[in-house]
Amino acid sequence: MNPQFWMAIAIGGLFIAILGSVAEYMREKELPKAKGVVRDFLIGSILTSLIFQFSPDSVTDIVNGMPTFSVPSFSGGAMEPELQVGVPKF
């Protein structure tokens, strides 16, 4: 496993633990207990690791799989694309 994976787990866990601690402090007006902070850290790290596992491959696959669009250039003349109207003939 690469260091980016562990860094993402730590940052995600810290982020969720901080959010949970702030929410508990605002609700109860006392410092949060260590058990709740550790629980929030574990939830955040697990959630972040799951997101990290799915997103890198899928994002690169989506970006690489997107078709490239180009506008055709017409160089003079009366070159017009064919327009067919009616029932398709397969």
N, C-alpha and C positions, 0 to 999 in steps of 0.2 A: 504494500500500500504506500502511496506517495505521501509526502508531507502535506500537500494541499488538502488531502482528505482529513487528516488529523486536525489541521488548522480550521477547516470548516466545521468539524464537530465541536471543537473548543469554542469558536466564536458563536455558533448557533446555540450551544448550551448556555454560554454566558448571557447572550441576548435574552433568551427566554427566562433565565433565572432572574435577571435584573427586572424584566417586565413583571414577573410574578411577585417579586419582592416589593416593588413600588406599588403594585395593585393591593397587596395585602397591607402594606403600611398605610395607604390612603383609606382603606376600609376599616381597619382596626385601631389605627393610631398608636401602634406599638411595633417594635422591631420584629421582623418575621423570624420564625424558628428555623434552625438549621435543617431540620428534616424536610420542610417545605421547599427550601432553597435547593437542596440536593435533588429532590424529586423534580422540580422544574428544570434543573440543569440536565438531568437524565432524559426528560421528555424532549427538551430542545435539541440535545445532541442526537437522539435517535431520529427525530424528525428531520434534522439537517442532514444526517447521513443517508437517509432514504432519498431525500431530494437530490443530494449530491450524486448518488448512484444512478438515478434516472436521467438527470438533466444533461450531463456533458455529452453522452453519446447521442441522445435524442436531438439535442440542439445542433450538433454538427451534422447529423443525418438530415435534419430538416433544411439546414442552410445549403448543404451539398446537393440535396435532392430537388431544390427549387429550380424550375426552368428559367433560363435566361431569356428575356424578351428583347428583341431587337426590331427596330423600325426599318422596314425595307426602304431602300432608296431608289427612286425612279430617276433615271438619267434621261431627261428629255423625252420626246415622242409622246404618243397617246397610249402608253401602257397602263391598262386598267385591270384590276383583279376581276376574275370571273365571279359573277353573282348568280347563283342558281336558286330559283324559287320553285317551291312545290314539294311533292313527295320525294323523299330521298330514294335514290336507286342504288341499292347495294349490290 
